[in-house]
């Protein structure tokens, strides 16, 4: 009989490296979600390995994770770059968002009152960031608002899926030439959805969300067509 435990031990070094790569990928993913790494940015192995104090092998593992999540792309003989999303990507992201977020809003009536705490917190944080004119932060908090909506489903698998989806969406936001003009208009709509859910008016909340997603998708697609993919820089 094969001693599987002894055979498994040979993978210990790989597991340690992968665990570190997960943490490195999380750092880079967070910077993408915060809007600090724009589409088309070259991810320099030398610079990132030096700043984070990790080996090139570990960093390459992290890059592979980000490429698998469609947040980065490896170009032969050129290196790894933050991915530039296409019009088709935008359409697909919003198709999936409608499925997840609409289901979450419909399910909200079955959840305890404190299930809305994260939604309320995101609304308030977004308004405070706007008052300080921190529009990149407003965009980050807006993603948290939609993550919190998806969280109403109470599914760790959906939470993970939504995190990846919203990280991709942040890359789409960079196409907007005027971040304030884009994000500011949705602050009141976030509050409206939250208040409708607090009042138990799930049907109206779902209707408001559907209009919200339709309008946001239309604005982003128009920006792509007017400016060209990846040309917009978010401030």
C-alpha positions in Angstrom: 0.0 0.0 0.0 1.3 3.5 -0.9 2.0 5.7 2.0 0.0 8.7 0.8 0.9 10.9 3.8 4.6 10.6 2.9 3.9 11.4 -0.7 1.8 14.4 0.4 4.7 15.7 2.4 6.7 16.4 -0.8 4.2 19.2 -1.6 4.8 21.1 1.6 7.1 23.7 0.0 4.5 24.3 -2.8 1.7 24.8 -0.2 3.8 27.4 1.7 4.6 29.3 -1.4 1.0 29.2 -2.6 -0.3 30.4 0.8 2.1 33.4 0.5 1.0 33.9 -3.1 -2.6 34.1 -2.0 -1.7 37.0 0.4 0.3 38.8 -2.3 -2.6 38.4 -4.8 -5.0 39.8 -2.1 -2.8 42.9 -1.7 -2.8 43.5 -5.5 -6.5 42.7 -5.8 -7.3 45.2 -3.0 -5.2 47.9 -4.8 -7.3 47.2 -8.0 -10.6 47.5 -6.0 -9.3 50.8 -4.5 -8.7 52.1 -8.0 -4.9 52.5 -7.5 -4.0 50.1 -10.3 -5.5 51.2 -13.6 -6.1 49.0 -16.6 -3.0 48.5 -18.7 -0.6 49.0 -15.7 2.5 46.8 -16.1 3.0 44.7 -12.9 6.8 44.8 -12.5 8.1 41.6 -11.0 11.2 43.4 -9.7 9.4 46.3 -8.1 6.6 44.4 -6.5 8.9 41.6 -5.2 11.1 44.3 -3.6 8.3 46.3 -2.1 6.4 43.2 -0.7 9.6 41.3 0.2 8.6 38.1 -1.6 10.4 35.9 -4.1 9.9 36.0 -7.9 8.4 32.5 -7.8 5.8 33.5 -5.2 5.0 36.6 -7.1 4.5 34.6 -10.3 2.1 32.4 -8.4 0.1 35.5 -7.4 0.1 36.7 -10.9 -1.3 33.4 -12.1 -4.1 33.8 -9.5 -5.0 37.2 -10.8 -4.9 36.1 -14.4 -7.3 33.3 -13.5 -9.6 35.9 -11.9 -9.5 37.9 -15.1 -7.9 40.9 -13.3 -4.5 40.5 -15.0 -3.2 39.2 -18.3 0.2 37.8 -19.2 1.6 39.0 -22.5 4.5 36.9 -24.0 7.9 38.6 -23.8 6.2 41.7 -22.3 5.1 40.8 -18.8 2.0 40.9 -16.7 -0.5 43.8 -17.0 -3.7 44.8 -15.2 -6.4 43.7 -17.6 -8.2 46.1 -19.9 -11.9 45.0 -20.1 -13.9 45.1 -23.3 -17.5 46.1 -24.0 -18.4 42.4 -24.0 -17.0 42.1 -20.5 -19.1 45.0 -19.3 -22.3 43.4 -20.7 -21.4 40.1 -19.1 -20.6 41.7 -15.7 -24.0 43.4 -15.6 -25.8 40.3 -16.7 -24.4 38.5 -13.7 -25.0 41.4 -11.4 -28.7 41.4 -12.2 -29.0 37.8 -11.4 -27.2 38.1 -8.0 -28.2 41.4 -6.7 -31.9 41.1 -7.7 -32.1 37.7 -6.0 -30.5 39.3 -2.9 -33.0 42.1 -2.8 -35.9 39.7 -3.2 -34.4 37.6 -0.3 -34.0 40.6 2.0 -37.5 40.3 3.4 -36.5 36.9 4.9 -33.4 38.2 6.7 -33.2 39.7 10.2 -33.1 43.5 10.6 -29.4 43.5 11.3 -28.7 41.9 8.0 -28.9 45.4 6.5 -26.2 46.8 8.8 -23.4 46.5 6.1 -25.7 48.1 3.5 -26.5 51.1 5.8 -22.8 51.5 6.6 -21.8 51.6 3.0 -24.4 54.2 2.3 -23.1 56.5 5.1 -19.5 55.9 4.2 -20.2 56.8 0.6 -21.9 60.1 1.5 -19.1 61.0 3.9 -16.5 60.3 1.2 -18.4 62.5 -1.2 -18.6 65.3 1.3 -14.8 65.2 1.4 -14.6 65.2 -2.4 -12.8 61.8 -2.4 -14.3 60.4 -5.5 -12.1 57.4 -5.9 -13.1 56.4 -2.4 -16.7 56.9 -3.3 -16.2 54.4 -6.1 -14.7 51.9 -3.7 -17.5 52.3 -1.1 -20.1 51.9 -3.9 -18.6 48.5 -4.6 -18.9 47.7 -0.9 -22.6 48.7 -1.1 -23.2 46.2 -3.8 -21.1 43.5 -2.0 -23.3 44.1 1.0 -26.5 43.7 -1.1 -25.2 40.3 -2.4 -24.4 39.4 1.2 -28.1 39.4 2.0 -28.2 36.0 0.4 -26.0 34.6 3.2 -23.8 32.5 0.8 -20.1 32.5 1.2 -19.8 31.2 -2.4 -21.8 34.1 -3.8 -19.8 36.5 -1.6 -16.6 35.2 -3.2 -18.0 35.4 -6.7 -19.2 38.9 -6.1 -15.8 40.1 -4.8 -14.2 39.0 -8.1 -17.0 40.5 -10.2 -16.7 43.9 -8.4 -13.0 43.9 -8.7 -13.5 43.6 -12.5 -16.1 46.3 -12.4 -13.6 48.7 -10.7 -11.4 48.3 -13.8 -14.4 49.3 -15.9 -14.9 52.5 -13.8 -11.6 53.9 -15.1 -13.2 54.6 -18.5 -15.3 57.3 -17.0 -13.7 60.7 -17.8 -15.3 62.5 -14.8 -15.5 60.2 -11.7 -17.4 62.7 -9.7 -20.1 63.1 -12.3 -20.5 59.3 -12.5 -20.4 58.3 -8.9 -22.2 61.2 -7.3 -25.4 60.5 -9.1 -25.7 57.0 -7.6 -25.3 58.0 -3.9 -28.9 59.0 -3.6 -30.0 55.9 -5.4 -28.0 53.7 -2.9 -29.8 55.4 -0.1 -33.1 55.0 -1.8 -32.6 51.2 -2.2 -31.4 50.9 1.5 -34.5 52.8 2.8 -36.9 50.7 0.7 -35.3 47.6 2.1 -35.6 49.0 5.7 -39.2 49.7 5.1 -39.8 46.1 3.8 -40.8 47.3 0.4 -38.8 44.6 -1.5 -40.7 45.0 -4.8 -39.9 48.7 -5.0 -36.3 48.1 -4.0 -35.9 45.5 -6.8 -37.4 47.9 -9.3 -35.1 50.7 -8.2 -32.1 48.4 -8.4 -33.0 47.2 -11.9 -33.2 50.8 -13.1 -30.0 51.6 -11.4 -28.1 48.8 -13.1 -29.6 49.6 -16.5 -28.5 53.2 -16.2 -25.0 52.4 -14.9 -24.4 49.9 -17.7 -25.6 52.3 -20.3 -23.3 55.1 -19.0 -20.3 52.8 -19.0 -21.0 51.4 -22.4 -21.4 54.9 -23.9 -18.1 55.9 -22.4 -16.4 52.9 -23.9 -17.8 53.7 -27.3 -16.9 57.4 -27.1 -13.4 57.1 -25.6 -12.2 53.7 -26.7 -11.4 50.8 -24.3 -8.9 51.7 -21.6 -8.4 55.3 -22.5 -10.2 56.8 -19.5 -8.3 57.5 -16.3 -10.1 57.7 -13.0 -9.1 60.5 -10.7 
